[in-house]
C-alpha cells in the first residue's frame, strides 16, 4: 500500500521510515557525531520502534534505484 509523506510517495511506511533514518544518520555523521550506538537509534527509527521488520540490503537497493533512476 502506498504511503505518502509530504510530497513524496513511498511503497509503504517502512520504506519512508528507512529513508528518514538514513538521512538522519547521514546528518549526524556530517556533524562529526559518530558513536557505536548510532545504528541502534537509526534502526529504531527505520522500524518505527520494532513495528516493522528492518530493511534488507536488497530493500535498500530497491529504494535507492526507485528514487534515483
N, C-alpha and C positions, 0 to 999 in steps of 0.2 A: 504494500500500500504506500503510495507516495506521501511524503512528509514535507510540507512547505515551512521554511524558516526564513522570514523576511521575504526577499525577492528570489531566493534560491529554493529549488525543489530537489529533494533527496529521495532515494529509493525508500528509505524508512527512517525512523527516529534514531536507530542505532548508527546509521551512516552519518547523520547530521551531528550526533554527539561525538563521533570519531573525528570528524573534520574539526570541530571546535576544540577537542582535546589536543589534536596535532598542532593547531595554530597557537594555542595557549602554551604548549610545551616549547615550541619554537620561540615564542615571545620571551619566555623565561630564560631560554638559552641565550638569546640576544642580549639580555640584561646581565649576563655573566653569572647568573644564579643557577648553578648546576649541583644538585645533591643526589645521593643514591635513592632517596625517596621520591624523586620526580616521577618515575614511572607509575608509582602507586596512585598518585592523585590523577595522573593522565588516564590510567586505565579505569579508575573510578568514574571519571567524567565520561569516558567513551562508552562505558557500560551502564551509565545512569545509576550508579551505586549498586551494580550487580543485577539490574533489571534485565539487561541483555547480555548475551554471550560476547566476550571480547572479539574484535575482528581478527581474522587471519591475515597472513601476508597476501594471500590471493584477494581477499576482500579489499584490502588497501590498494592493491594494484588496480582493481576494477574501479574504485572511486576515483583514483588519480587519472586513469585513462578517460573516464567519462567527463571529468571536469576539464581536462586539458586537451583532449583530442576529439 
